[in-house]
Amino acid sequence: MVWVFWGSVAVLLVGLAVLSWWWDRDARKRGATPLSGGAMHRARWSRRLEVERQLNSVVTKGATPRTQDAAQDAWKGRTDR
């Protein structure tokens, strides 16, 4: 009898996941699949790690927005500004 309960809970959770993915039309237009959440999480994690590395290498405390932009450009190697 316990397997019926946990089976129904699993079916409910999978159904909610599919329904939320279906309603997210923007994500489907971008090509998201129900299993691409892990890839999105890894990409977000790597972007956060890159920002952390940048902030630890370039001291921007007390800097003006223009100075922060210049530090970011120097970090990324841009010289067009």
N, CA, C and O atoms as a GROMACS GRO file, in nm:
protein
  324
    1MET      N    1   0.081  -0.119   0.000
    1MET     CA    2   0.000   0.000   0.000
    1MET      C    3   0.086   0.127   0.000
    1MET      O    4   0.044   0.230  -0.053
    2VAL      N    5   0.205   0.119   0.059
    2VAL     CA    6   0.294   0.234   0.063
    2VAL      C    7   0.341   0.271  -0.077
    2VAL      O    8   0.354   0.389  -0.109
    3TRP      N    9   0.365   0.171  -0.161
    3TRP     CA   10   0.413   0.199  -0.297
    3TRP      C   11   0.308   0.275  -0.377
    3TRP      O   12   0.344   0.350  -0.467
    4VAL      N   13   0.181   0.257  -0.347
    4VAL     CA   14   0.076   0.332  -0.415
    4VAL      C   15   0.087   0.480  -0.380
    4VAL      O   16   0.077   0.566  -0.468
    5PHE      N   17   0.108   0.510  -0.253
    5PHE     CA   18   0.123   0.649  -0.210
    5PHE      C   19   0.244   0.714  -0.276
    5PHE      O   20   0.231   0.821  -0.337
    6TRP      N   21   0.361   0.650  -0.266
    6TRP     CA   22   0.481   0.710  -0.323
    6TRP      C   23   0.475   0.714  -0.475
    6TRP      O   24   0.530   0.806  -0.537
    7GLY      N   25   0.411   0.618  -0.535
    7GLY     CA   26   0.392   0.621  -0.680
    7GLY      C   27   0.306   0.738  -0.723
    7GLY      O   28   0.336   0.805  -0.823
    8SER      N   29   0.199   0.764  -0.650
    8SER     CA   30   0.112   0.877  -0.682
    8SER      C   31   0.184   1.010  -0.658
    8SER      O   32   0.164   1.106  -0.733
    9VAL      N   33   0.266   1.017  -0.554
    9VAL     CA   34   0.344   1.138  -0.530
    9VAL      C   35   0.442   1.162  -0.644
    9VAL      O   36   0.457   1.275  -0.690
   10ALA      N   37   0.508   1.058  -0.691
   10ALA     CA   38   0.603   1.070  -0.803
   10ALA      C   39   0.532   1.113  -0.930
   10ALA      O   40   0.581   1.199  -1.003
   11VAL      N   41   0.417   1.055  -0.958
   11VAL     CA   42   0.340   1.092  -1.077
   11VAL      C   43   0.296   1.238  -1.068
   11VAL      O   44   0.300   1.310  -1.168
   12LEU      N   45   0.254   1.281  -0.952
   12LEU     CA   46   0.213   1.420  -0.933
   12LEU      C   47   0.329   1.516  -0.957
   12LEU      O   48   0.313   1.617  -1.026
   13LEU      N   49   0.446   1.485  -0.902
   13LEU     CA   50   0.562   1.572  -0.920
   13LEU      C   51   0.607   1.577  -1.065
   13LEU      O   52   0.640   1.685  -1.116
   14VAL      N   53   0.609   1.465  -1.132
   14VAL     CA   54   0.646   1.464  -1.274
   14VAL      C   55   0.544   1.540  -1.356
   14VAL      O   56   0.581   1.614  -1.448
   15GLY      N   57   0.418   1.524  -1.325
   15GLY     CA   58   0.313   1.598  -1.395
   15GLY      C   59   0.327   1.748  -1.377
   15GLY      O   60   0.310   1.824  -1.472
   16LEU      N   61   0.356   1.791  -1.256
   16LEU     CA   62   0.376   1.934  -1.231
   16LEU      C   63   0.499   1.987  -1.305
   16LEU      O   64   0.497   2.099  -1.357
   17ALA      N   65   0.605   1.908  -1.310
   17ALA     CA   66   0.725   1.951  -1.382
   17ALA      C   67   0.698   1.966  -1.531
   17ALA      O   68   0.742   2.064  -1.593
   18VAL      N   69   0.628   1.871  -1.590
   18VAL     CA   70   0.596   1.878  -1.733
   18VAL      C   71   0.502   1.994  -1.759
   18VAL      O   72   0.518   2.066  -1.859
   19LEU      N   73   0.406   2.014  -1.674
   19LEU     CA   74   0.311   2.124  -1.691
   19LEU      C   75   0.379   2.260  -1.681
   19LEU      O   76   0.350   2.350  -1.760
   20SER      N   77   0.470   2.276  -1.586
   20SER     CA   78   0.540   2.404  -1.574
   20SER      C   79   0.630   2.428  -1.694
   20SER      O   80   0.641   2.541  -1.742
   21TRP      N   81   0.694   2.323  -1.744
   21TRP     CA   82   0.777   2.337  -1.864
   21TRP      C   83   0.689   2.375  -1.984
   21TRP      O   84   0.728   2.460  -2.064
   22TRP      N   85   0.573   2.315  -1.996
   22TRP     CA   86   0.484   2.343  -2.109
   22TRP      C   87   0.435   2.487  -2.105
   22TRP      O   88   0.425   2.552  -2.209
   23TRP      N   89   0.406   2.537  -1.987
   23TRP     CA   90   0.356   2.674  -1.976
   23TRP      C   91   0.465   2.779  -1.995
   23TRP      O   92   0.433   2.895  -2.021
   24ASP      N   93   0.590   2.742  -1.984
   24ASP     CA   94   0.701   2.836  -2.002
   24ASP      C   95   0.735   2.843  -2.150
   24ASP      O   96   0.830   2.780  -2.197
   25ARG      N   97   0.658   2.919  -2.223
   25ARG     CA   98   0.674   2.926  -2.368
   25ARG      C   99   0.806   2.990  -2.408
   25ARG      O  100   0.865   2.953  -2.510
   26ASP      N  101   0.853   3.086  -2.329
   26ASP     CA  102   0.980   3.149  -2.361
   26ASP      C  103   1.094   3.047  -2.358
   26ASP      O  104   1.181   3.047  -2.444
   27ALA      N  105   1.091   2.960  -2.259
   27ALA     CA  106   1.196   2.859  -2.250
   27ALA      C  107   1.187   2.762  -2.367
   27ALA      O  108   1.290   2.721  -2.422
   28ARG      N  109   1.068   2.725  -2.405
   28ARG     CA  110   1.055   2.634  -2.519
   28ARG      C  111   1.100   2.700  -2.648
   28ARG      O  112   1.157   2.634  -2.734
   29LYS      N  113   1.076   2.831  -2.662
   29LYS     CA  114   1.123   2.902  -2.782
   29LYS      C  115   1.275   2.905  -2.787
   29LYS      O  116   1.334   2.905  -2.895
   30ARG      N  117   1.339   2.909  -2.671
   30ARG     CA  118   1.485   2.909  -2.665
   30ARG      C  119   1.541   2.770  -2.683
   30ARG      O  120   1.663   2.753  -2.687
   31GLY      N  121   1.457   2.671  -2.693
   31GLY     CA  122   1.504   2.534  -2.715
   31GLY      C  123   1.524   2.453  -2.590
   31GLY      O  124   1.594   2.352  -2.592
   32ALA      N  125   1.464   2.495  -2.480
   32ALA     CA  126   1.480   2.421  -2.355
   32ALA      C  127   1.405   2.289  -2.362
   32ALA      O  128   1.297   2.280  -2.421
   33THR      N  129   1.462   2.190  -2.302
   33THR     CA  130   1.398   2.060  -2.290
   33THR      C  131   1.378   2.033  -2.142
   33THR      O  132   1.439   2.099  -2.058
   34PRO      N  133   1.294   1.938  -2.107
   34PRO     CA  134   1.272   1.911  -1.965
   34PRO      C  135   1.399   1.871  -1.891
   34PRO      O  136   1.406   1.888  -1.769
   35LEU      N  137   1.499   1.819  -1.960
   35LEU     CA  138   1.621   1.774  -1.894
   35LEU      C  139   1.736   1.873  -1.906
   35LEU      O  140   1.848   1.840  -1.868
   36SER      N  141   1.711   1.994  -1.959
   36SER     CA  142   1.820   2.090  -1.977
   36SER      C  143   1.842   2.178  -1.854
   36SER      O  144   1.926   2.268  -1.858
   37GLY      N  145   1.769   2.155  -1.748
   37GLY     CA  146   1.786   2.234  -1.626
   37GLY      C  147   1.924   2.220  -1.566
   37GLY      O  148   1.978   2.317  -1.512
   38GLY      N  149   1.982   2.102  -1.574
   38GLY     CA  150   2.117   2.082  -1.521
   38GLY      C  151   2.220   2.163  -1.596
   38GLY      O  152   2.310   2.220  -1.536
   39ALA      N  153   2.206   2.170  -1.728
   39ALA     CA  154   2.299   2.250  -1.807
   39ALA      C  155   2.285   2.398  -1.775
   39ALA      O  156   2.385   2.470  -1.769
   40MET      N  157   2.162   2.444  -1.756
   40MET     CA  158   2.142   2.584  -1.720
   40MET      C  159   2.201   2.613  -1.583
   40MET      O  160   2.258   2.720  -1.562
   41HIS      N  161   2.188   2.519  -1.490
   41HIS     CA  162   2.243   2.539  -1.357
   41HIS      C  163   2.395   2.545  -1.363
   41HIS      O  164   2.456   2.630  -1.296
   42ARG      N  165   2.458   2.458  -1.442
   42ARG     CA  166   2.604   2.460  -1.455
   42ARG      C  167   2.651   2.589  -1.519
   42ARG      O  168   2.754   2.643  -1.480
   43ALA      N  169   2.578   2.640  -1.619
   43ALA     CA  170   2.616   2.766  -1.683
   43ALA      C  171   2.604   2.882  -1.586
   43ALA      O  172   2.692   2.968  -1.582
   44ARG      N  173   2.498   2.885  -1.507
   44ARG     CA  174   2.481   2.991  -1.408
   44ARG      C  175   2.591   2.983  -1.303
   44ARG      O  176   2.644   3.086  -1.261
   45TRP      N  177   2.626   2.862  -1.260
   45TRP     CA  178   2.730   2.844  -1.161
   45TRP      C  179   2.865   2.892  -1.215
   45TRP      O  180   2.941   2.957  -1.143
   46SER      N  181   2.894   2.862  -1.341
   46SER     CA  182   3.022   2.904  -1.398
   46SER      C  183   3.027   3.056  -1.415
   46SER      O  184   3.133   3.116  -1.398
   47ARG      N  185   2.914   3.120  -1.450
   47ARG     CA  186   2.912   3.266  -1.459
   47ARG      C  187   2.936   3.329  -1.322
   47ARG      O  188   3.010   3.427  -1.311
   48ARG      N  189   2.875   3.275  -1.219
   48ARG     CA  190   2.896   3.327  -1.083
   48ARG      C  191   3.040   3.308  -1.039
   48ARG      O  192   3.098   3.396  -0.975
   49LEU      N  193   3.099   3.193  -1.073
   49LEU     CA  194   3.238   3.168  -1.037
   49LEU      C  195   3.329   3.267  -1.108
   49LEU      O  196   3.424   3.317  -1.047
   50GLU      N  197   3.303   3.296  -1.234
   50GLU     CA  198   3.383   3.392  -1.309
   50GLU      C  199   3.373   3.532  -1.247
   50GLU      O  200   3.474   3.602  -1.236
   51VAL      N  201   3.255   3.572  -1.207
   51VAL     CA  202   3.238   3.703  -1.143
   51VAL      C  203   3.312   3.706  -1.010
   51VAL      O  204   3.375   3.806  -0.976
   52GLU      N  205   3.306   3.597  -0.933
   52GLU     CA  206   3.379   3.591  -0.807
   52GLU      C  207   3.529   3.602  -0.830
   52GLU      O  208   3.598   3.673  -0.756
   53ARG      N  209   3.580   3.534  -0.930
   53ARG     CA  210   3.723   3.543  -0.961
   53ARG      C  211   3.761   3.685  -0.999
   53ARG      O  212   3.864   3.737  -0.956
   54GLN      N  213   3.676   3.747  -1.079
   54GLN     CA  214   3.703   3.884  -1.122
   54GLN      C  215   3.703   3.979  -1.003
   54GLN      O  216   3.792   4.063  -0.991
   55LEU      N  217   3.604   3.966  -0.916
   55LEU     CA  218   3.596   4.056  -0.801
   55LEU      C  219   3.710   4.034  -0.703
   55LEU      O  220   3.753   4.128  -0.637
   56ASN      N  221   3.759   3.912  -0.693
   56ASN     CA  222   3.871   3.886  -0.604
   56ASN      C  223   4.003   3.934  -0.661
   56ASN      O  224   4.096   3.964  -0.586
   57SER      N  225   4.012   3.943  -0.792
   57SER     CA  226   4.136   3.987  -0.856
   57SER      C  227   4.143   4.138  -0.872
   57SER      O  228   4.250   4.197  -0.861
   58VAL      N  229   4.030   4.199  -0.898
   58VAL     CA  230   4.026   4.344  -0.921
   58VAL      C  231   3.953   4.407  -0.803
   58VAL      O  232   3.835   4.379  -0.781
   59VAL      N  233   4.021   4.490  -0.730
   59VAL     CA  234   3.960   4.555  -0.615
   59VAL      C  235   3.877   4.671  -0.666
   59VAL      O  236   3.930   4.767  -0.721
   60THR      N  237   3.746   4.663  -0.647
   60THR     CA  238   3.656   4.769  -0.695
   60THR      C  239   3.583   4.836  -0.580
   60THR      O  240   3.486   4.908  -0.603
   61LYS      N  241   3.628   4.815  -0.458
   61LYS     CA  242   3.561   4.877  -0.344
   61LYS      C  243   3.586   5.028  -0.346
   61LYS      O  244   3.700   5.072  -0.358
   62GLY      N  245   3.481   5.105  -0.335
   62GLY     CA  246   3.492   5.249  -0.336
   62GLY      C  247   3.511   5.309  -0.473
   62GLY      O  248   3.534   5.429  -0.486
   63ALA      N  249   3.502   5.227  -0.576
   63ALA     CA  250   3.523   5.276  -0.711
   63ALA      C  251   3.394   5.335  -0.767
   63ALA      O  252   3.285   5.295  -0.728
   64THR      N  253   3.408   5.429  -0.857
   64THR     CA  254   3.292   5.486  -0.925
   64THR      C  255   3.246   5.388  -1.032
   64THR      O  256   3.322   5.299  -1.070
   65PRO      N  257   3.126   5.404  -1.083
   65PRO     CA  258   3.080   5.314  -1.189
   65PRO      C  259   3.172   5.315  -1.312
   65PRO      O  260   3.192   5.212  -1.375
   66ARG      N  261   3.227   5.430  -1.345
   66ARG     CA  262   3.318   5.437  -1.460
   66ARG      C  263   3.444   5.356  -1.434
   66ARG      O  264   3.495   5.288  -1.524
   67THR      N  265   3.495   5.362  -1.313
   67THR     CA  266   3.614   5.285  -1.277
   67THR      C  267   3.584   5.136  -1.278
   67THR      O  268   3.666   5.056  -1.321
   68GLN      N  269   3.467   5.100  -1.229
   68GLN     CA  270   3.428   4.959  -1.231
   68GLN      C  271   3.416   4.908  -1.374
   68GLN      O  272   3.459   4.796  -1.403
   69ASP      N  273   3.359   4.989  -1.464
   69ASP     CA  274   3.349   4.949  -1.605
   69ASP      C  275   3.488   4.934  -1.666
   69ASP      O  276   3.513   4.841  -1.743
   70ALA      N  277   3.579   5.026  -1.632
   70ALA     CA  278   3.715   5.017  -1.685
   70ALA      C  279   3.785   4.892  -1.635
   70ALA      O  280   3.858   4.827  -1.710
   71ALA      N  281   3.764   4.857  -1.507
   71ALA     CA  282   3.825   4.736  -1.453
   71ALA      C  283   3.769   4.612  -1.520
   71ALA      O  284   3.842   4.517  -1.548
   72GLN      N  285   3.640   4.613  -1.547
   72GLN     CA  286   3.579   4.499  -1.615
   72GLN      C  287   3.629   4.488  -1.759
   72GLN      O  288   3.655   4.377  -1.807
   73ASP      N  289   3.643   4.600  -1.827
   73ASP     CA  290   3.698   4.598  -1.963
   73ASP      C  291   3.841   4.546  -1.965
   73ASP      O  292   3.879   4.467  -2.052
   74ALA      N  293   3.920   4.590  -1.868
   74ALA     CA  294   4.059   4.542  -1.860
   74ALA      C  295   4.063   4.393  -1.833
   74ALA      O  296   4.147   4.322  -1.888
   75TRP      N  297   3.972   4.345  -1.748
   75TRP     CA  298   3.968   4.202  -1.716
   75TRP      C  299   3.933   4.121  -1.840
   75TRP      O  300   3.992   4.016  -1.864
   76LYS      N  301   3.838   4.170  -1.919
   76LYS     CA  302   3.793   4.097  -2.037
   76LYS      C  303   3.879   4.123  -2.160
   76LYS      O  304   3.862   4.057  -2.262
   77GLY      N  305   3.973   4.218  -2.150
   77GLY     CA  306   4.064   4.244  -2.261
   77GLY      C  307   4.006   4.334  -2.368
   77GLY      O  308   4.056   4.336  -2.480
   78ARG      N  309   3.901   4.409  -2.335
   78ARG     CA  310   3.840   4.499  -2.432
   78ARG      C  311   3.914   4.632  -2.433
   78ARG      O  312   3.948   4.686  -2.328
   79THR      N  313   3.937   4.684  -2.550
   79THR     CA  314   4.003   4.814  -2.563
   79THR      C  315   3.924   4.910  -2.650
   79THR      O  316   3.975   5.016  -2.685
   80ASP      N  317   3.801   4.875  -2.686
   80ASP     CA  318   3.723   4.956  -2.780
   80ASP      C  319   3.653   5.074  -2.714
   80ASP      O  320   3.594   5.157  -2.784
   81ARG      N  321   3.658   5.086  -2.581
   81ARG     CA  322   3.590   5.197  -2.515
   81ARG      C  323   3.682   5.312  -2.495
   81ARG      O  324   3.642   5.415  -2.441
   0.00000   0.00000   0.00000
